[in-house]
Amino acid sequence: MKQNNNRQVWDSLILVFQFGINMIVPIVMCTLIGVWIGDKFDISWIVIPLFFMGALAGGQNIYRMTKKMYQTHNGKGKKNAEKNE
């Protein structure tokens, strides 16, 4: 029983870490690209829209991951319920 609880804790921590990575990476990448473009073409304001584009991309990544996990979780639950009947 205790091992099952430890596994749930680790799974939850990994999930939170994945959410963070899926949000941070696109934001940082788009911001760095915006800084590079701003320096190269002397248009520093381009960082702002690229930052928000990275945030939207990160949100979309989290949405897709959550949707996939939710479908997998519900699919397993339905299969187990059918087996028990």
Secondary structure as UniProt FT lines:
FT   HELIX           2..41
FT   HELIX           44..46
FT   HELIX           47..84
//
